[in-house]
């Protein structure tokens, strides 16, 4: 996970009421910490020995993807520019950089693909992003894999991938369906994508050269008759 400077200093986190789960603004400072104890004991092997935590005196919750487990390295990098990916279908989600990067973690859905020039692209399959908004089930508990609606995909719809240059390309749902060789990449050779690819690029062995879109900003499902 990459944290902006203001997040390292405890700012710009969305907070939630632990009783209701509703968004609630904090009135006291938050602190981003490196956690090694919980309830007075060392972190167990399913969390630590070290993890990141966002703590505050009011006991408000923050989104789980910020609480990175198994921390082994902290690195200072040049400032990053925030971005978001708009997902539209039966649901609408403006996916933040942090949420996307959480899904690309090796322990989650991250995939690497090496092109003919030995460049390594890292991202997640397009079909997993489609599965977040193809019906009312955005992310089934413990498995976004099951959130993808195979029945709808077999019935047929169009997946429209759009760039910041007002260009788009359309894929049939059956081509996208559980296809691990069509990847939405956010990293190139271990680093954030440079221009002109930034922030996301469509890559993979299942694509023709004209389908490797750069500067992706939106993925939209177009259902028949819509």
N, C-alpha and C positions, 0 to 999 in steps of 0.2 A: 504494500500500500504506500502511496505517495501522499504526504501531508504538506499542505501549504504552510508558510511561516505563521500566519495568523492562527492556524489550527494547532500548531506546536505550542503556541502561547495560550491555548484554551478558548479561542474564539471561533465563531461561524460554524457551530454545530447545531443541528436541529435537536431539540429536547422534547421528551414525552413524559406524561404523568404515568408513573408505574402502576397506579391503581386502575386507570381507565384505558391507557394506551393512546390517549388523545394528545395532540401536540400542545406543549405548554412552554411558554417563554421563561427562561431562567432569569432570576433577578440577582443572583450571586455568581461570582466568577467560577468558571470551570478550569480544571487543571489537567493537562495531558501528561500522563505518568507512565513509567516503565514498571509494571507490576511484577512482584516476585512472591508476595504473600497474599493469601485470602483467608479471612477468619483466623489469622494468626499462624497459618500453616503454609509451607511451601506449595506453590502451584503443582497440581498433579500433572502426569504425563500427557493428559488429553488437552492441556492448556499451555503448559510452560516447558521449561522452567521460567521463561519470561514472556510477557505479553504486554501490549499497549492497552491502557484504560483511560477513560475520560471521566473524571471524578468531580463532584461538586457537593457542597454542604446541604443542598436541597434534596438530594437523592433522586434527581431526574434521570431518566434513561436517555441514551443516545443510540443511534443506529448501530447494529451489531457489526457491520463490516469495518467500522473504525477500530474495533477491539482485536487487532491482529494477534494471533497466537504464535507460539514457537519462535519468538524473535531471536535472531542470531546476529543481525548486523544492522547498524544504523548509519546511513550515509547522507551527507549534505550535498545537494545537487543545485544547479541553477534554478531560479524561479520557474514555475510551470504556469501555463495558461489554462484556465478552467474551460471545459466544454461540456456539452450535453448532447445526447442522442434521442431524438423524438421517435417514439414507437406508437403507431396508431393501428387500431384494429377494433375488435369488440371492446377493448379497453384502450386507454391512452396513458402513456407513461413518458415523462421527460427524464430519461435515465441520466444521472450525473456521471461524471468521470469516476468518482469514487465507487459507485455501485457497479459500473462496468469493470473496473479494475479488480473489485472483489470477486467477481465471477470468473476472471481470467487467472486467478491464483492457481498454481499447480495442483493444489489440493481440491480445487473445484472443477471448472470446465475449461481451463486453459489448454490450448493446442499450439504446437509449433509446426510450421511448414517451411521447407527450404526450397527456394526457387533455383532456376538454372544457373544463377550467378553466385550460388552458395550464400545468399542472404537468408537469414532466418527471421520469419515473420511470426509474431505471437498474437493470439486473439482467442475468440470463441466462435463456435459454429453459428452461422446465420439462423439455423432452425431453432436454436435455443432462445434467441431474441424474439423470433416470431411467436414461439410458444408462450411468451409472457403476456401477449395481448390478443391471441387468436380466439379466446373465449373468456369466460368470467374467472378462470383459474389462472392467476398470474404466476404463482410459484408454490406448487404443492409442498407441504411440509416435508423437509429433508430430501426433496427431489424435484428440481425444475425439469428433469427429463420427463416425468409423468405429466407435467403441465402442458406439454405439446399435444394438441388434439389431432390424432391420426385420422379420425373419421372425417373431420372437416377438410383436412388436407387431401384425402382421397376423393372427396366430393368435388374439390377444385376451387381454387381462388388464386389471385395474383399477389405476389410479393413485390412491391415497388421500392427500390432502393434509390434514394435521391442524394445529390451532392450539393455543396454550397455554391456551385456554379450553375445552378438551375438545370442540371442534367440528371436524368433518371434512367434506370434500366429495370425491366420487369422480368420476373422469374415465375414459372408455374409452380404451384405449391407442391406438386408431386416430385419436382426436381429438387426442391429445397428440403423436403421431408427427411429428417434424420440423416442428412448428408454432412458428414464430418469433413468433407473436402471443399466446402464453401465456407470460408472463415472471414469474420470481421476482425481485422487486426488492429491493435493499438500500439504495437511495439515492433521495431526493426532492429535486429541484432542487439536486443536487450535494452534499447533506449526508446523513449517516446518518438513517434513518427515525426520526421522533418517535413518541411514544406517540399513539394506540394501535396504530400499524402495526408498530412495532419487534418483532423485528429484520428480518423479511422480510414482504413482501406480494405476493400474486398479482394481477397486473394485465395489461392487454393488450386489444387490439381484438377478440380472439376470445372474450372472456368476457362473460357477462351480469352484471348488477349484483350478484346474489346470489352470484357466484362469485369476487368480488374479496376473497379471504380475507386477514386481517391476523394478525400475531403467529404466523407459520408456524414450527413447530418440528420437523415430521417429514413426510417423503414416503415412502410405502410402496407397493411393488408387490404386488398380491394376484393370484397366478396361479390359473387354474382348478383346482379340486380341492384347493387348499392350505388 
